Amino acid sequence: MMLNNAVITTTLPATDLARAKQFYHETLGLTIVLEMEAHIMFRTSAGSQIMLYPRGPTTADHTVCSFDVPDVEAAVAELQDKGVTFEEYDLPGLKTENGIATIGNQKAAWFKDTEGNILALGETDK
């Protein structure tokens, strides 16, 4: 079995599935491709998928999903206009300015969804 050609689906918990649905669909602009009582599946036009399922709070303190975008600054500005707050970090080897970190030739920014899951935007050098 070759997984190299497989579509990857990130599965994330949601304490309030309706609230999370609104965030992923309306704020992030993802397309709903399947909605059931037990889960909601979203897909990007690039074929990436996110499945949300109802569950109690989690304690994940790491990035659970990253979106590759051509322009992190533009994506951050667009999401901020929709009310998204970006995380600020000041760690050894990682410091954000206005929510954006530059690491070598890459830029990245992190934000939380309505359920506390940490999501990221990533960009490689243009």
C-alpha positions as CSV (number, residue, x, y, z in Angstrom):
1,M,0.0,0.0,0.0
2,M,1.4,3.3,-1.0
3,L,0.4,6.3,1.1
4,N,2.3,8.8,-0.9
5,N,-0.8,9.4,-3.1
6,A,-3.3,9.3,-0.3
7,V,-5.4,12.4,0.8
8,I,-4.8,13.2,4.4
9,T,-7.6,14.1,6.7
10,T,-6.9,15.9,10.0
11,T,-9.4,14.9,12.7
12,L,-10.1,17.4,15.4
13,P,-12.4,17.4,18.4
14,A,-15.1,20.0,19.0
15,T,-16.9,20.7,22.3
16,D,-19.5,22.7,20.3
17,L,-19.9,21.3,16.8
18,A,-22.2,24.1,15.6
19,R,-19.8,26.8,16.8
20,A,-16.9,25.0,15.2
21,K,-18.8,24.4,11.9
22,Q,-19.5,28.2,11.7
23,F,-15.7,28.9,12.3
24,Y,-14.4,26.5,9.7
25,H,-17.0,27.2,7.1
26,E,-17.7,30.9,7.5
27,T,-14.4,32.3,9.0
28,L,-11.9,30.0,7.3
29,G,-14.0,29.5,4.2
30,L,-13.7,25.7,4.0
31,T,-16.3,23.7,2.0
32,I,-18.6,21.4,3.9
33,V,-18.6,18.0,2.0
34,L,-20.4,15.9,4.6
35,E,-22.4,16.7,7.6
36,M,-23.8,14.1,10.0
37,E,-24.7,14.1,13.7
38,A,-21.4,12.4,14.5
39,H,-19.1,14.6,12.4
40,I,-18.6,17.3,9.8
41,M,-16.1,16.9,6.9
42,F,-14.6,20.0,5.3
43,R,-12.4,20.1,2.2
44,T,-10.2,22.8,0.7
45,S,-10.0,23.3,-3.1
46,A,-6.5,21.7,-2.9
47,G,-8.0,18.5,-1.6
48,S,-7.0,18.7,2.1
49,Q,-9.7,17.6,4.5
50,I,-10.6,18.4,8.1
51,M,-13.1,16.3,10.1
52,L,-14.6,17.7,13.3
53,Y,-16.3,15.4,15.7
54,P,-18.1,16.1,19.0
55,R,-16.0,15.5,22.1
56,G,-15.1,17.1,25.5
57,P,-12.2,19.6,25.8
58,T,-8.7,18.4,24.9
59,T,-5.4,19.5,26.2
60,A,-3.3,19.5,22.9
61,D,-0.8,22.2,23.2
62,H,0.8,21.8,19.8
63,T,-0.1,22.6,16.2
64,V,-2.7,20.1,15.0
65,C,-3.2,21.4,11.5
66,S,-1.3,23.7,9.2
67,F,-2.5,25.5,6.0
68,D,0.2,26.2,3.4
69,V,-0.6,29.7,1.9
70,P,1.3,31.7,-0.7
71,D,1.3,34.9,1.5
72,V,1.2,34.6,5.3
73,E,0.9,38.3,5.9
74,A,-2.2,38.6,3.5
75,A,-3.8,35.5,5.1
76,V,-3.2,36.8,8.6
77,A,-4.7,40.2,7.7
78,E,-7.8,38.5,6.1
79,L,-8.4,36.3,9.1
80,Q,-7.9,39.2,11.5
81,D,-10.6,41.1,9.6
82,K,-12.8,38.1,10.4
83,G,-12.0,38.3,14.1
84,V,-9.3,35.7,14.3
85,T,-6.6,36.4,17.0
86,F,-3.1,35.2,16.3
87,E,-0.8,33.8,19.0
88,E,2.3,35.7,20.0
89,Y,5.4,33.6,20.9
90,D,8.8,34.6,22.4
91,L,10.7,31.3,22.7
92,P,14.3,30.4,21.9
93,G,14.4,30.2,18.1
94,L,10.8,31.4,17.6
95,K,9.6,34.9,18.1
96,T,6.5,36.4,16.5
97,E,5.9,40.0,15.5
98,N,2.3,40.9,14.9
99,G,1.5,37.2,15.0
100,I,4.0,36.2,12.3
101,A,7.3,34.4,12.8
102,T,10.2,34.3,10.3
103,I,12.2,31.1,10.5
104,G,14.9,31.0,7.8
105,N,13.1,31.5,4.5
106,Q,9.8,30.6,6.0
107,K,7.0,32.5,7.6
108,A,4.4,31.1,9.9
109,A,1.6,32.2,12.2
110,W,-0.6,30.4,14.7
111,F,-4.2,30.8,15.9
112,K,-6.7,28.8,17.8
113,D,-10.1,27.7,16.5
114,T,-13.2,28.1,18.6
115,E,-12.5,24.8,20.3
116,G,-8.9,25.6,21.4
117,N,-7.2,23.6,18.7
118,I,-4.0,25.3,17.5
119,L,-3.9,25.9,13.7
120,A,-1.1,27.3,11.7
121,L,-0.5,29.2,8.5
122,G,2.8,28.4,6.7
123,E,4.7,30.0,3.8
124,T,8.0,29.2,2.1
125,D,10.2,31.9,0.6
126,K,8.6,33.3,-2.5
